[in-house]
């Protein structure tokens, strides 16, 4: 009557998750703080960049780009709306095509490359 549970079954995540090579995922080697710290760091950087851009965008659009205050406010609202809707695109890509790990990795690489490009564009031009 007593069923023996194998130690491999106890070590597995248990929800049918598999890694990139189709092997069952082990609890000891999955996610944990390493993945959590990466996601938390990316989110902190994203929020700081968003807040920094948002606070200065109207001033930039009116002073440097010579837009009217109404046009600048409209453009900031459009930018804010698009930035708020992009997570839905990321969720679709993650669920349908890449998976959450590769979606986060790819979007982080794109984010970093654009940030570096904008930094060097501003500093050297």
DAJO-V710501 format. One record per backbone hydrogen bond with DSSP energy under -0.5 kcal/mol. CO is the residue of the C=O (numbers start at 0). NH is the residue of the N-H. E is the energy in kcal/mol with one decimal. If there is no record, write none. Layout:
co & nh & e
CO & NH & E
CO & NH & E
This chain:
co & nh & e
2 & 4 & -0.5
3 & 5 & -0.5
5 & 9 & -1.3
6 & 10 & -1.6
7 & 11 & -1.3
10 & 26 & -3.5
16 & 24 & -1.6
18 & 21 & -1.7
22 & 18 & -2.3
24 & 12 & -2.0
25 & 28 & -0.9
26 & 29 & -1.0
30 & 33 & -0.6
30 & 34 & -1.1
31 & 35 & -1.8
32 & 36 & -3.1
33 & 37 & -1.4
34 & 38 & -2.2
35 & 39 & -2.8
36 & 40 & -2.5
37 & 41 & -2.2
38 & 42 & -2.4
39 & 43 & -2.4
40 & 44 & -2.2
41 & 45 & -2.3
42 & 46 & -2.5
43 & 47 & -2.4
44 & 48 & -2.2
45 & 49 & -2.5
46 & 50 & -2.6
47 & 51 & -2.3
48 & 52 & -2.4
49 & 53 & -2.7
50 & 54 & -2.1
51 & 55 & -0.8
52 & 55 & -0.6
52 & 56 & -1.4
53 & 57 & -0.5
55 & 59 & -2.2
56 & 60 & -2.7
57 & 61 & -2.3
58 & 62 & -2.7
59 & 63 & -1.8
59 & 64 & -1.7
60 & 66 & -2.5
67 & 71 & -2.6
68 & 72 & -2.5
69 & 73 & -2.3
70 & 74 & -2.5
71 & 75 & -2.3
72 & 76 & -2.2
73 & 77 & -2.4
74 & 78 & -2.6
75 & 79 & -2.6
76 & 80 & -2.4
77 & 81 & -2.6
78 & 82 & -2.5
79 & 83 & -1.7
80 & 84 & -1.4
81 & 85 & -1.5
84 & 87 & -1.5
84 & 88 & -0.8
85 & 89 & -2.2
86 & 90 & -2.4
87 & 91 & -2.2
88 & 92 & -2.6
89 & 93 & -2.6
90 & 94 & -2.7
91 & 95 & -2.5
92 & 96 & -2.4
92 & 97 & -2.0
92 & 98 & -0.6
93 & 98 & -1.2
98 & 102 & -1.9
99 & 103 & -2.3
100 & 104 & -2.6
101 & 105 & -2.8
102 & 106 & -2.5
103 & 107 & -2.1
104 & 108 & -2.2
105 & 109 & -2.4
106 & 110 & -2.4
107 & 111 & -2.5
108 & 112 & -2.5
109 & 113 & -2.5
110 & 114 & -2.2
111 & 115 & -2.5
112 & 116 & -2.5
113 & 117 & -2.8
114 & 118 & -2.2
115 & 119 & -2.6
116 & 120 & -2.7
117 & 121 & -2.2
118 & 122 & -2.4
119 & 123 & -2.4
120 & 124 & -1.0
